[in-house]
Amino acid sequence: MSDMTDIAAPADIEDGFEDEPNMVRIGKKPIMNYVVACMTLLNTGVADVMVRGRGQSITKAVEVVEMLRRAFMKNIRIHSVDIGTEEVKREDGSTASLSMIEIIVGS
């Protein structure tokens, strides 16, 4: 079985912000970077923010939402939690199944 670090990922995933204006995609950066990204989106008037983590970042996605909810924005609500599997293409052309979580939070 191959290591999950072999999976190719676009460079913009690590920025915290994704192409969708209300999505924060969790990567390898520290948790606080993603908490700040969520707070920035919510403070600019976005009604809901989707926090999305794949593979080993699932735990970090849950931690981001919990830190946001418990320490910074106590009135925030978790609207939905979805789990699933994505097919991801590797650099060598093969595909792998990768678990993912999407947590939608908002006021």
N, C-alpha and C positions, 0 to 999 in steps of 0.2 A: 504494500500500500504506500502511495507516495505522500509526501509531506504537503500540508495545505499551503505552505509558503511558496510552492511552485506555481500557484494560480496567478495568472496575469491580472493586474488591476490598473485601470486608468489612473494617471497622476492626480487628477482633480478630486478623486475620492478622499484623499488625505487632507484636503483643505477644510473639511467640515461642512462646507456648503456644496450642494449638488446643483445640477441644471434646474431642477424644480426649485422655485423660490422659497418654499416652505419645508424643505427636507434638509436634515442634518444627517450625513452618512458617517458612521463611526469607523475610525481607522486605528492607526497606531499612535496617534498623538495623545498627550495626557488628557485625563477626563475633564479637567477644568476648561480646556480649549473648547470642548463640545458643549459644556454647560453655558459658557459665555456666548457661543454661537446661537444656542437656543434662546437665551435671554435677549440677545440682540434682535432676533427675529420677532419675538413676542412683544418687545418694547417698541418696535417700528409699526405695530398695528396689525400684524398677521394674526388671524384668529386661531389657527391651529398649526402646530409644527409636528412633522413626522420625523421621529428618530429611528434610524434604520441601521442595524448591525448584521453582519454576516459572519458565519464561522466562529472563530475565536473572539470576535468583537461583540458577540451577543451579550456576554456578561457585562462588558463595558457600557453597552447601550442601556441596559437595565440600571447600572450604577449612575449613569448620567441623568436619567429621568428621576431616580430616587433622590439624588443630590439636589437637583433642580426643585423638586417638590418639597423636600424636608428643610433645606437650608436657605434657599433664595426666593422662591415664589410659592409661599404656603397656600395661596388660593388657587393654584393651578390644578386642573383635573386631568385624569387619564381617560380619554374618550374611548380608545380601543387598543387592543393588543392583537396583532396577527402574527402567526408563525407559518413558515412554509419552507420550501426547498427551491433553489434556483439552479439552473444549469449554467455553469461557467466554463468558458473556453480557456484552456491553458496555452502557454507559449508554444508547446509542441503540437498544437492542433487538436489534442484530445479534449474531452469534456469531463467535468466533474460535477457532482451534486453537492451543493453547499447550503446548509441550513441558514435561515435568516429570520429576523424578528423586526416588525414594524410597530412602533408605539406612537400613537397620536395623542399629543397633549395640547391643552389650551385652556382658555378661561371658561 
